[in-house]
């Protein structure tokens, strides 16, 4: 089960992206919030919505949860 993080910094469209811990686009430690271990990106995105209103999965590592 991978560990997930959400970027504290929003993208230009306002989305805070969720990433797996092994993603090449994982933000620096100071710019992310740990979301814990989840069996899929869906649980991680739900957890990220507790921190930020506008959330999306990373296109590269969480494609099943990417909508923008």
CHARMM internal coordinates of N, CA and C (Angstrom, degrees):
IC EDIT
DIST 1 N 1 CA 1.4422
DIST 1 CA 1 C 1.5348
ANGL 1 N 1 CA 1 C 108.34
DIST 1 C 2 N 1.3230
ANGL 1 CA 1 C 2 N 117.33
DIHE 1 N 1 CA 1 C 2 N 123.20
DIST 2 N 2 CA 1.4703
ANGL 1 C 2 N 2 CA 119.04
DIHE 1 CA 1 C 2 N 2 CA -178.39
DIST 2 CA 2 C 1.5311
ANGL 2 N 2 CA 2 C 113.05
DIHE 1 C 2 N 2 CA 2 C -78.44
DIST 2 C 3 N 1.3116
ANGL 2 CA 2 C 3 N 114.27
DIHE 2 N 2 CA 2 C 3 N 155.54
DIST 3 N 3 CA 1.4643
ANGL 2 C 3 N 3 CA 120.44
DIHE 2 CA 2 C 3 N 3 CA 172.33
DIST 3 CA 3 C 1.5226
ANGL 3 N 3 CA 3 C 107.32
DIHE 2 C 3 N 3 CA 3 C -91.89
DIST 3 C 4 N 1.3193
ANGL 3 CA 3 C 4 N 115.49
DIHE 3 N 3 CA 3 C 4 N 144.16
DIST 4 N 4 CA 1.4634
ANGL 3 C 4 N 4 CA 121.53
DIHE 3 CA 3 C 4 N 4 CA -177.14
DIST 4 CA 4 C 1.5163
ANGL 4 N 4 CA 4 C 110.57
DIHE 3 C 4 N 4 CA 4 C -120.54
DIST 4 C 5 N 1.3291
ANGL 4 CA 4 C 5 N 114.06
DIHE 4 N 4 CA 4 C 5 N 155.89
DIST 5 N 5 CA 1.4589
ANGL 4 C 5 N 5 CA 122.90
DIHE 4 CA 4 C 5 N 5 CA 177.54
DIST 5 CA 5 C 1.5175
ANGL 5 N 5 CA 5 C 108.77
DIHE 4 C 5 N 5 CA 5 C -138.66
DIST 5 C 6 N 1.3224
ANGL 5 CA 5 C 6 N 116.28
DIHE 5 N 5 CA 5 C 6 N 154.37
DIST 6 N 6 CA 1.4594
ANGL 5 C 6 N 6 CA 120.90
DIHE 5 CA 5 C 6 N 6 CA 173.17
DIST 6 CA 6 C 1.5311
ANGL 6 N 6 CA 6 C 107.95
DIHE 5 C 6 N 6 CA 6 C -119.06
DIST 6 C 7 N 1.3040
ANGL 6 CA 6 C 7 N 114.65
DIHE 6 N 6 CA 6 C 7 N 139.93
DIST 7 N 7 CA 1.4649
ANGL 6 C 7 N 7 CA 121.48
DIHE 6 CA 6 C 7 N 7 CA 179.75
DIST 7 CA 7 C 1.5250
ANGL 7 N 7 CA 7 C 109.55
DIHE 6 C 7 N 7 CA 7 C -73.16
DIST 7 C 8 N 1.3243
ANGL 7 CA 7 C 8 N 116.91
DIHE 7 N 7 CA 7 C 8 N 127.51
DIST 8 N 8 CA 1.4672
ANGL 7 C 8 N 8 CA 121.78
DIHE 7 CA 7 C 8 N 8 CA 176.79
DIST 8 CA 8 C 1.5240
ANGL 8 N 8 CA 8 C 111.03
DIHE 7 C 8 N 8 CA 8 C -67.74
DIST 8 C 9 N 1.3193
ANGL 8 CA 8 C 9 N 116.54
DIHE 8 N 8 CA 8 C 9 N -28.40
DIST 9 N 9 CA 1.4617
ANGL 8 C 9 N 9 CA 121.83
DIHE 8 CA 8 C 9 N 9 CA -178.08
DIST 9 CA 9 C 1.5239
ANGL 9 N 9 CA 9 C 109.45
DIHE 8 C 9 N 9 CA 9 C -91.11
DIST 9 C 10 N 1.3062
ANGL 9 CA 9 C 10 N 116.18
DIHE 9 N 9 CA 9 C 10 N 123.66
DIST 10 N 10 CA 1.4616
ANGL 9 C 10 N 10 CA 120.96
DIHE 9 CA 9 C 10 N 10 CA 179.19
DIST 10 CA 10 C 1.5217
ANGL 10 N 10 CA 10 C 110.67
DIHE 9 C 10 N 10 CA 10 C -74.42
DIST 10 C 11 N 1.3282
ANGL 10 CA 10 C 11 N 115.15
DIHE 10 N 10 CA 10 C 11 N 151.00
DIST 11 N 11 CA 1.4621
ANGL 10 C 11 N 11 CA 120.92
DIHE 10 CA 10 C 11 N 11 CA 172.83
DIST 11 CA 11 C 1.5282
ANGL 11 N 11 CA 11 C 108.08
DIHE 10 C 11 N 11 CA 11 C -74.45
DIST 11 C 12 N 1.3241
ANGL 11 CA 11 C 12 N 117.04
DIHE 11 N 11 CA 11 C 12 N 176.75
DIST 12 N 12 CA 1.4669
ANGL 11 C 12 N 12 CA 121.14
DIHE 11 CA 11 C 12 N 12 CA -179.07
DIST 12 CA 12 C 1.5271
ANGL 12 N 12 CA 12 C 112.38
DIHE 11 C 12 N 12 CA 12 C -57.86
DIST 12 C 13 N 1.3404
ANGL 12 CA 12 C 13 N 117.48
DIHE 12 N 12 CA 12 C 13 N -31.52
DIST 13 N 13 CA 1.4633
ANGL 12 C 13 N 13 CA 120.49
DIHE 12 CA 12 C 13 N 13 CA -179.33
DIST 13 CA 13 C 1.5265
ANGL 13 N 13 CA 13 C 112.95
DIHE 12 C 13 N 13 CA 13 C -85.71
DIST 13 C 14 N 1.3259
ANGL 13 CA 13 C 14 N 117.83
DIHE 13 N 13 CA 13 C 14 N 1.35
DIST 14 N 14 CA 1.4551
ANGL 13 C 14 N 14 CA 122.32
DIHE 13 CA 13 C 14 N 14 CA 177.67
DIST 14 CA 14 C 1.5174
ANGL 14 N 14 CA 14 C 115.20
DIHE 13 C 14 N 14 CA 14 C 96.19
DIST 14 C 15 N 1.3290
ANGL 14 CA 14 C 15 N 117.79
DIHE 14 N 14 CA 14 C 15 N -7.14
DIST 15 N 15 CA 1.4641
ANGL 14 C 15 N 15 CA 121.54
DIHE 14 CA 14 C 15 N 15 CA -179.74
DIST 15 CA 15 C 1.5219
ANGL 15 N 15 CA 15 C 111.90
DIHE 14 C 15 N 15 CA 15 C -73.67
DIST 15 C 16 N 1.3256
ANGL 15 CA 15 C 16 N 115.41
DIHE 15 N 15 CA 15 C 16 N 140.54
DIST 16 N 16 CA 1.4582
ANGL 15 C 16 N 16 CA 123.04
DIHE 15 CA 15 C 16 N 16 CA 169.40
DIST 16 CA 16 C 1.5276
ANGL 16 N 16 CA 16 C 104.96
DIHE 15 C 16 N 16 CA 16 C -102.43
DIST 16 C 17 N 1.3209
ANGL 16 CA 16 C 17 N 117.45
DIHE 16 N 16 CA 16 C 17 N 116.51
DIST 17 N 17 CA 1.4608
ANGL 16 C 17 N 17 CA 121.61
DIHE 16 CA 16 C 17 N 17 CA -173.64
DIST 17 CA 17 C 1.5187
ANGL 17 N 17 CA 17 C 113.21
DIHE 16 C 17 N 17 CA 17 C -83.78
DIST 17 C 18 N 1.3363
ANGL 17 CA 17 C 18 N 114.74
DIHE 17 N 17 CA 17 C 18 N 139.01
DIST 18 N 18 CA 1.4592
ANGL 17 C 18 N 18 CA 122.98
DIHE 17 CA 17 C 18 N 18 CA 175.38
DIST 18 CA 18 C 1.5241
ANGL 18 N 18 CA 18 C 107.92
DIHE 17 C 18 N 18 CA 18 C -95.46
DIST 18 C 19 N 1.3433
ANGL 18 CA 18 C 19 N 116.48
DIHE 18 N 18 CA 18 C 19 N 135.66
DIST 19 N 19 CA 1.4676
ANGL 18 C 19 N 19 CA 122.86
DIHE 18 CA 18 C 19 N 19 CA -178.31
DIST 19 CA 19 C 1.5230
ANGL 19 N 19 CA 19 C 110.47
DIHE 18 C 19 N 19 CA 19 C -131.80
DIST 19 C 20 N 1.3364
ANGL 19 CA 19 C 20 N 115.08
DIHE 19 N 19 CA 19 C 20 N 149.24
DIST 20 N 20 CA 1.4641
ANGL 19 C 20 N 20 CA 120.65
DIHE 19 CA 19 C 20 N 20 CA 167.58
DIST 20 CA 20 C 1.5213
ANGL 20 N 20 CA 20 C 107.58
DIHE 19 C 20 N 20 CA 20 C -76.60
DIST 20 C 21 N 1.3289
ANGL 20 CA 20 C 21 N 116.39
DIHE 20 N 20 CA 20 C 21 N 155.91
DIST 21 N 21 CA 1.4642
ANGL 20 C 21 N 21 CA 120.74
DIHE 20 CA 20 C 21 N 21 CA -177.18
DIST 21 CA 21 C 1.5224
ANGL 21 N 21 CA 21 C 113.66
DIHE 20 C 21 N 21 CA 21 C -62.78
DIST 21 C 22 N 1.3280
ANGL 21 CA 21 C 22 N 119.06
DIHE 21 N 21 CA 21 C 22 N -20.91
DIST 22 N 22 CA 1.4633
ANGL 21 C 22 N 22 CA 122.27
DIHE 21 CA 21 C 22 N 22 CA -178.67
DIST 22 CA 22 C 1.5276
ANGL 22 N 22 CA 22 C 113.10
DIHE 21 C 22 N 22 CA 22 C -95.62
DIST 22 C 23 N 1.3151
ANGL 22 CA 22 C 23 N 118.32
DIHE 22 N 22 CA 22 C 23 N 2.61
DIST 23 N 23 CA 1.4651
ANGL 22 C 23 N 23 CA 121.75
DIHE 22 CA 22 C 23 N 23 CA -176.74
DIST 23 CA 23 C 1.5347
ANGL 23 N 23 CA 23 C 111.21
DIHE 22 C 23 N 23 CA 23 C -66.71
DIST 23 C 24 N 1.3073
ANGL 23 CA 23 C 24 N 115.93
DIHE 23 N 23 CA 23 C 24 N 138.27
DIST 24 N 24 CA 1.4632
ANGL 23 C 24 N 24 CA 121.47
DIHE 23 CA 23 C 24 N 24 CA 176.99
DIST 24 CA 24 C 1.5272
ANGL 24 N 24 CA 24 C 111.47
DIHE 23 C 24 N 24 CA 24 C -66.50
DIST 24 C 25 N 1.3380
ANGL 24 CA 24 C 25 N 117.69
DIHE 24 N 24 CA 24 C 25 N -18.29
DIST 25 N 25 CA 1.4629
ANGL 24 C 25 N 25 CA 122.47
DIHE 24 CA 24 C 25 N 25 CA -178.03
DIST 25 CA 25 C 1.5272
ANGL 25 N 25 CA 25 C 112.36
DIHE 24 C 25 N 25 CA 25 C -105.05
DIST 25 C 26 N 1.3255
ANGL 25 CA 25 C 26 N 116.55
DIHE 25 N 25 CA 25 C 26 N 15.26
DIST 26 N 26 CA 1.4605
ANGL 25 C 26 N 26 CA 121.42
DIHE 25 CA 25 C 26 N 26 CA 177.19
DIST 26 CA 26 C 1.5336
ANGL 26 N 26 CA 26 C 109.03
DIHE 25 C 26 N 26 CA 26 C -59.44
DIST 26 C 27 N 1.3323
ANGL 26 CA 26 C 27 N 117.67
DIHE 26 N 26 CA 26 C 27 N 129.54
DIST 27 N 27 CA 1.4628
ANGL 26 C 27 N 27 CA 118.84
DIHE 26 CA 26 C 27 N 27 CA 179.70
DIST 27 CA 27 C 1.5310
ANGL 27 N 27 CA 27 C 112.28
DIHE 26 C 27 N 27 CA 27 C -68.07
DIST 27 C 28 N 1.3056
ANGL 27 CA 27 C 28 N 115.50
DIHE 27 N 27 CA 27 C 28 N 161.86
DIST 28 N 28 CA 1.4689
ANGL 27 C 28 N 28 CA 122.04
DIHE 27 CA 27 C 28 N 28 CA 177.54
DIST 28 CA 28 C 1.5280
ANGL 28 N 28 CA 28 C 109.49
DIHE 27 C 28 N 28 CA 28 C -58.62
DIST 28 C 29 N 1.3319
ANGL 28 CA 28 C 29 N 118.21
DIHE 28 N 28 CA 28 C 29 N 151.56
DIST 29 N 29 CA 1.4690
ANGL 28 C 29 N 29 CA 121.41
DIHE 28 CA 28 C 29 N 29 CA -178.08
DIST 29 CA 29 C 1.5349
ANGL 29 N 29 CA 29 C 113.91
DIHE 28 C 29 N 29 CA 29 C -50.96
DIST 29 C 30 N 1.3030
ANGL 29 CA 29 C 30 N 118.42
DIHE 29 N 29 CA 29 C 30 N -36.71
DIST 30 N 30 CA 1.4685
ANGL 29 C 30 N 30 CA 120.78
DIHE 29 CA 29 C 30 N 30 CA -179.31
DIST 30 CA 30 C 1.5266
ANGL 30 N 30 CA 30 C 112.53
DIHE 29 C 30 N 30 CA 30 C -70.84
DIST 30 C 31 N 1.3343
ANGL 30 CA 30 C 31 N 116.79
DIHE 30 N 30 CA 30 C 31 N -16.57
DIST 31 N 31 CA 1.4671
ANGL 30 C 31 N 31 CA 121.24
DIHE 30 CA 30 C 31 N 31 CA -175.60
DIST 31 CA 31 C 1.5182
ANGL 31 N 31 CA 31 C 113.46
DIHE 30 C 31 N 31 CA 31 C -109.89
DIST 31 C 32 N 1.3342
ANGL 31 CA 31 C 32 N 117.70
DIHE 31 N 31 CA 31 C 32 N 21.44
DIST 32 N 32 CA 1.4672
ANGL 31 C 32 N 32 CA 118.98
DIHE 31 CA 31 C 32 N 32 CA -178.51
DIST 32 CA 32 C 1.5181
ANGL 32 N 32 CA 32 C 111.74
DIHE 31 C 32 N 32 CA 32 C -140.08
DIST 32 C 33 N 1.3342
ANGL 32 CA 32 C 33 N 113.76
DIHE 32 N 32 CA 32 C 33 N 157.82
DIST 33 N 33 CA 1.4607
ANGL 32 C 33 N 33 CA 122.57
DIHE 32 CA 32 C 33 N 33 CA 176.75
DIST 33 CA 33 C 1.5237
ANGL 33 N 33 CA 33 C 107.02
DIHE 32 C 33 N 33 CA 33 C -118.27
DIST 33 C 34 N 1.3249
ANGL 33 CA 33 C 34 N 117.10
DIHE 33 N 33 CA 33 C 34 N 127.84
DIST 34 N 34 CA 1.4623
ANGL 33 C 34 N 34 CA 121.42
DIHE 33 CA 33 C 34 N 34 CA 177.97
DIST 34 CA 34 C 1.5291
ANGL 34 N 34 CA 34 C 109.56
DIHE 33 C 34 N 34 CA 34 C -70.85
DIST 34 C 35 N 1.3289
ANGL 34 CA 34 C 35 N 115.50
DIHE 34 N 34 CA 34 C 35 N 134.43
DIST 35 N 35 CA 1.4644
ANGL 34 C 35 N 35 CA 121.36
DIHE 34 CA 34 C 35 N 35 CA -179.49
DIST 35 CA 35 C 1.5198
ANGL 35 N 35 CA 35 C 112.40
DIHE 34 C 35 N 35 CA 35 C -108.78
DIST 35 C 36 N 1.3213
ANGL 35 CA 35 C 36 N 117.00
DIHE 35 N 35 CA 35 C 36 N -5.62
DIST 36 N 36 CA 1.4596
ANGL 35 C 36 N 36 CA 120.99
DIHE 35 CA 35 C 36 N 36 CA -179.36
DIST 36 CA 36 C 1.5149
ANGL 36 N 36 CA 36 C 112.42
DIHE 35 C 36 N 36 CA 36 C 91.52
DIST 36 C 37 N 1.3265
ANGL 36 CA 36 C 37 N 115.44
DIHE 36 N 36 CA 36 C 37 N -174.48
DIST 37 N 37 CA 1.4583
ANGL 36 C 37 N 37 CA 122.52
DIHE 36 CA 36 C 37 N 37 CA -178.87
DIST 37 CA 37 C 1.5181
ANGL 37 N 37 CA 37 C 108.88
DIHE 36 C 37 N 37 CA 37 C -94.01
DIST 37 C 38 N 1.3186
ANGL 37 CA 37 C 38 N 116.53
DIHE 37 N 37 CA 37 C 38 N 134.45
DIST 38 N 38 CA 1.4655
ANGL 37 C 38 N 38 CA 122.22
DIHE 37 CA 37 C 38 N 38 CA -178.81
DIST 38 CA 38 C 1.5258
ANGL 38 N 38 CA 38 C 108.69
DIHE 37 C 38 N 38 CA 38 C -139.20
DIST 38 C 39 N 1.3439
ANGL 38 CA 38 C 39 N 117.10
DIHE 38 N 38 CA 38 C 39 N 147.52
DIST 39 N 39 CA 1.4622
ANGL 38 C 39 N 39 CA 120.03
DIHE 38 CA 38 C 39 N 39 CA 178.85
DIST 39 CA 39 C 1.5290
ANGL 39 N 39 CA 39 C 112.95
DIHE 38 C 39 N 39 CA 39 C -69.05
DIST 39 C 40 N 1.3428
ANGL 39 CA 39 C 40 N 117.15
DIHE 39 N 39 CA 39 C 40 N -21.51
DIST 40 N 40 CA 1.4657
ANGL 39 C 40 N 40 CA 120.70
DIHE 39 CA 39 C 40 N 40 CA 177.48
DIST 40 CA 40 C 1.5228
ANGL 40 N 40 CA 40 C 108.98
DIHE 39 C 40 N 40 CA 40 C -151.62
DIST 40 C 41 N 1.3142
ANGL 40 CA 40 C 41 N 115.43
DIHE 40 N 40 CA 40 C 41 N 172.13
DIST 41 N 41 CA 1.4596
ANGL 40 C 41 N 41 CA 120.35
DIHE 40 CA 40 C 41 N 41 CA -179.81
DIST 41 CA 41 C 1.5272
ANGL 41 N 41 CA 41 C 112.10
DIHE 40 C 41 N 41 CA 41 C -67.77
DIST 41 C 42 N 1.3207
ANGL 41 CA 41 C 42 N 117.84
DIHE 41 N 41 CA 41 C 42 N -22.31
DIST 42 N 42 CA 1.4681
ANGL 41 C 42 N 42 CA 120.50
DIHE 41 CA 41 C 42 N 42 CA -177.13
DIST 42 CA 42 C 1.5324
ANGL 42 N 42 CA 42 C 111.81
DIHE 41 C 42 N 42 CA 42 C -61.57
DIST 42 C 43 N 1.3139
ANGL 42 CA 42 C 43 N 117.35
DIHE 42 N 42 CA 42 C 43 N -44.05
DIST 43 N 43 CA 1.4570
ANGL 42 C 43 N 43 CA 120.86
DIHE 42 CA 42 C 43 N 43 CA 177.32
DIST 43 CA 43 C 1.5186
ANGL 43 N 43 CA 43 C 111.90
DIHE 42 C 43 N 43 CA 43 C -66.30
DIST 43 C 44 N 1.3315
ANGL 43 CA 43 C 44 N 116.20
DIHE 43 N 43 CA 43 C 44 N -36.41
DIST 44 N 44 CA 1.4624
ANGL 43 C 44 N 44 CA 120.83
DIHE 43 CA 43 C 44 N 44 CA 179.30
DIST 44 CA 44 C 1.5291
ANGL 44 N 44 CA 44 C 110.88
DIHE 43 C 44 N 44 CA 44 C -67.44
DIST 44 C 45 N 1.3155
ANGL 44 CA 44 C 45 N 116.94
DIHE 44 N 44 CA 44 C 45 N -40.36
DIST 45 N 45 CA 1.4688
ANGL 44 C 45 N 45 CA 120.56
DIHE 44 CA 44 C 45 N 45 CA 178.13
DIST 45 CA 45 C 1.5304
ANGL 45 N 45 CA 45 C 109.98
DIHE 44 C 45 N 45 CA 45 C -64.88
DIST 45 C 46 N 1.3180
ANGL 45 CA 45 C 46 N 117.19
DIHE 45 N 45 CA 45 C 46 N -41.52
DIST 46 N 46 CA 1.4701
ANGL 45 C 46 N 46 CA 120.25
DIHE 45 CA 45 C 46 N 46 CA 177.36
DIST 46 CA 46 C 1.5308
ANGL 46 N 46 CA 46 C 110.51
DIHE 45 C 46 N 46 CA 46 C -61.21
DIST 46 C 47 N 1.3219
ANGL 46 CA 46 C 47 N 116.98
DIHE 46 N 46 CA 46 C 47 N -41.30
DIST 47 N 47 CA 1.4690
ANGL 46 C 47 N 47 CA 120.95
DIHE 46 CA 46 C 47 N 47 CA 177.63
DIST 47 CA 47 C 1.5351
ANGL 47 N 47 CA 47 C 110.55
DIHE 46 C 47 N 47 CA 47 C -65.67
DIST 47 C 48 N 1.3204
ANGL 47 CA 47 C 48 N 117.72
DIHE 47 N 47 CA 47 C 48 N -40.07
DIST 48 N 48 CA 1.4713
ANGL 47 C 48 N 48 CA 121.87
DIHE 47 CA 47 C 48 N 48 CA -179.96
DIST 48 CA 48 C 1.5256
ANGL 48 N 48 CA 48 C 111.19
DIHE 47 C 48 N 48 CA 48 C -63.47
DIST 48 C 49 N 1.3314
ANGL 48 CA 48 C 49 N 117.68
DIHE 48 N 48 CA 48 C 49 N -31.14
DIST 49 N 49 CA 1.4717
ANGL 48 C 49 N 49 CA 121.10
DIHE 48 CA 48 C 49 N 49 CA 179.25
DIST 49 CA 49 C 1.5216
ANGL 49 N 49 CA 49 C 111.85
DIHE 48 C 49 N 49 CA 49 C -68.69
DIST 49 C 50 N 1.3182
ANGL 49 CA 49 C 50 N 117.87
DIHE 49 N 49 CA 49 C 50 N -12.83
DIST 50 N 50 CA 1.4663
ANGL 49 C 50 N 50 CA 121.18
DIHE 49 CA 49 C 50 N 50 CA 173.41
DIST 50 CA 50 C 1.5278
ANGL 50 N 50 CA 50 C 110.53
DIHE 49 C 50 N 50 CA 50 C -74.93
DIST 50 C 51 N 1.3449
ANGL 50 CA 50 C 51 N 116.00
DIHE 50 N 50 CA 50 C 51 N -19.62
DIST 51 N 51 CA 1.4653
ANGL 50 C 51 N 51 CA 122.23
DIHE 50 CA 50 C 51 N 51 CA -178.51
DIST 51 CA 51 C 1.5224
ANGL 51 N 51 CA 51 C 112.82
DIHE 50 C 51 N 51 CA 51 C -103.88
DIST 51 C 52 N 1.3336
ANGL 51 CA 51 C 52 N 116.58
DIHE 51 N 51 CA 51 C 52 N -36.25
DIST 52 N 52 CA 1.4664
ANGL 51 C 52 N 52 CA 122.01
DIHE 51 CA 51 C 52 N 52 CA -176.15
DIST 52 CA 52 C 1.5251
ANGL 52 N 52 CA 52 C 109.53
DIHE 51 C 52 N 52 CA 52 C -137.46
DIST 52 C 53 N 1.3089
ANGL 52 CA 52 C 53 N 116.72
DIHE 52 N 52 CA 52 C 53 N 143.31
DIST 53 N 53 CA 1.4599
ANGL 52 C 53 N 53 CA 121.75
DIHE 52 CA 52 C 53 N 53 CA -178.55
DIST 53 CA 53 C 1.5252
ANGL 53 N 53 CA 53 C 112.02
DIHE 52 C 53 N 53 CA 53 C -72.16
DIST 53 C 54 N 1.3084
ANGL 53 CA 53 C 54 N 117.07
DIHE 53 N 53 CA 53 C 54 N -41.05
DIST 54 N 54 CA 1.4657
ANGL 53 C 54 N 54 CA 122.04
DIHE 53 CA 53 C 54 N 54 CA -175.22
DIST 54 CA 54 C 1.5237
ANGL 54 N 54 CA 54 C 109.55
DIHE 53 C 54 N 54 CA 54 C -107.13
DIST 54 C 55 N 1.3358
ANGL 54 CA 54 C 55 N 116.80
DIHE 54 N 54 CA 54 C 55 N 109.34
DIST 55 N 55 CA 1.4620
ANGL 54 C 55 N 55 CA 123.18
DIHE 54 CA 54 C 55 N 55 CA -173.39
DIST 55 CA 55 C 1.5114
ANGL 55 N 55 CA 55 C 109.58
DIHE 54 C 55 N 55 CA 55 C -132.81
DIST 55 C 56 N 1.3308
ANGL 55 CA 55 C 56 N 116.64
DIHE 55 N 55 CA 55 C 56 N 145.70
DIST 56 N 56 CA 1.4632
ANGL 55 C 56 N 56 CA 122.05
DIHE 55 CA 55 C 56 N 56 CA 175.86
DIST 56 CA 56 C 1.5246
ANGL 56 N 56 CA 56 C 108.26
DIHE 55 C 56 N 56 CA 56 C -147.04
DIST 56 C 57 N 1.3099
ANGL 56 CA 56 C 57 N 116.60
DIHE 56 N 56 CA 56 C 57 N 153.44
DIST 57 N 57 CA 1.4556
ANGL 56 C 57 N 57 CA 121.56
DIHE 56 CA 56 C 57 N 57 CA 175.57
DIST 57 CA 57 C 1.5154
ANGL 57 N 57 CA 57 C 111.18
DIHE 56 C 57 N 57 CA 57 C -79.49
DIST 57 C 58 N 1.3046
ANGL 57 CA 57 C 58 N 116.70
DIHE 57 N 57 CA 57 C 58 N 148.12
DIST 58 N 58 CA 1.4613
ANGL 57 C 58 N 58 CA 122.45
DIHE 57 CA 57 C 58 N 58 CA 176.73
DIST 58 CA 58 C 1.5322
ANGL 58 N 58 CA 58 C 109.37
DIHE 57 C 58 N 58 CA 58 C -63.01
DIST 58 C 59 N 1.3108
ANGL 58 CA 58 C 59 N 116.51
DIHE 58 N 58 CA 58 C 59 N 135.02
DIST 59 N 59 CA 1.4613
ANGL 58 C 59 N 59 CA 122.12
DIHE 58 CA 58 C 59 N 59 CA 179.76
DIST 59 CA 59 C 1.5220
ANGL 59 N 59 CA 59 C 111.29
DIHE 58 C 59 N 59 CA 59 C -58.83
DIST 59 C 60 N 1.3260
ANGL 59 CA 59 C 60 N 117.46
DIHE 59 N 59 CA 59 C 60 N -35.49
DIST 60 N 60 CA 1.4681
ANGL 59 C 60 N 60 CA 121.22
DIHE 59 CA 59 C 60 N 60 CA -173.60
DIST 60 CA 60 C 1.5252
ANGL 60 N 60 CA 60 C 113.84
DIHE 59 C 60 N 60 CA 60 C -85.61
DIST 60 C 61 N 1.3318
ANGL 60 CA 60 C 61 N 117.98
DIHE 60 N 60 CA 60 C 61 N -42.36
DIST 61 N 61 CA 1.4722
ANGL 60 C 61 N 61 CA 119.24
DIHE 60 CA 60 C 61 N 61 CA -175.01
DIST 61 CA 61 C 1.5245
ANGL 61 N 61 CA 61 C 114.05
DIHE 60 C 61 N 61 CA 61 C -107.67
DIST 61 C 62 N 1.3107
ANGL 61 CA 61 C 62 N 117.98
DIHE 61 N 61 CA 61 C 62 N -16.60
DIST 62 N 62 CA 1.4775
ANGL 61 C 62 N 62 CA 122.63
DIHE 61 CA 61 C 62 N 62 CA -178.87
DIST 62 CA 62 C 1.5222
ANGL 62 N 62 CA 62 C 109.44
DIHE 61 C 62 N 62 CA 62 C -130.85
DIST 62 C 63 N 1.3200
ANGL 62 CA 62 C 63 N 116.68
DIHE 62 N 62 CA 62 C 63 N 46.37
DIST 63 N 63 CA 1.4489
ANGL 62 C 63 N 63 CA 121.59
DIHE 62 CA 62 C 63 N 63 CA -173.83
DIST 63 CA 63 C 1.5205
ANGL 63 N 63 CA 63 C 113.14
DIHE 62 C 63 N 63 CA 63 C -58.49
DIST 63 C 64 N 1.3366
ANGL 63 CA 63 C 64 N 117.92
DIHE 63 N 63 CA 63 C 64 N -33.55
DIST 64 N 64 CA 1.4695
ANGL 63 C 64 N 64 CA 121.01
DIHE 63 CA 63 C 64 N 64 CA 179.52
DIST 64 CA 64 C 1.5282
ANGL 64 N 64 CA 64 C 111.63
DIHE 63 C 64 N 64 CA 64 C -63.64
DIST 64 C 65 N 1.3259
ANGL 64 CA 64 C 65 N 117.07
DIHE 64 N 64 CA 64 C 65 N -19.60
DIST 65 N 65 CA 1.4674
ANGL 64 C 65 N 65 CA 122.22
DIHE 64 CA 64 C 65 N 65 CA -179.16
DIST 65 CA 65 C 1.5271
ANGL 65 N 65 CA 65 C 111.75
DIHE 64 C 65 N 65 CA 65 C -111.74
DIST 65 C 66 N 1.3133
ANGL 65 CA 65 C 66 N 117.55
DIHE 65 N 65 CA 65 C 66 N 8.72
DIST 66 N 66 CA 1.4679
ANGL 65 C 66 N 66 CA 121.65
DIHE 65 CA 65 C 66 N 66 CA -179.41
DIST 66 CA 66 C 1.5225
ANGL 66 N 66 CA 66 C 109.49
DIHE 65 C 66 N 66 CA 66 C -89.88
DIST 66 C 67 N 1.3377
ANGL 66 CA 66 C 67 N 116.15
DIHE 66 N 66 CA 66 C 67 N 125.25
DIST 67 N 67 CA 1.4660
ANGL 66 C 67 N 67 CA 120.12
DIHE 66 CA 66 C 67 N 67 CA -177.43
DIST 67 CA 67 C 1.5151
ANGL 67 N 67 CA 67 C 113.82
DIHE 66 C 67 N 67 CA 67 C -124.42
DIST 67 C 68 N 1.3080
ANGL 67 CA 67 C 68 N 118.85
DIHE 67 N 67 CA 67 C 68 N -17.07
DIST 68 N 68 CA 1.4770
ANGL 67 C 68 N 68 CA 120.31
DIHE 67 CA 67 C 68 N 68 CA -175.93
DIST 68 CA 68 C 1.5099
ANGL 68 N 68 CA 68 C 111.67
DIHE 67 C 68 N 68 CA 68 C -88.84
END
COOR INIT
IC SEED 1 N 1 CA 1 C
IC BUILD
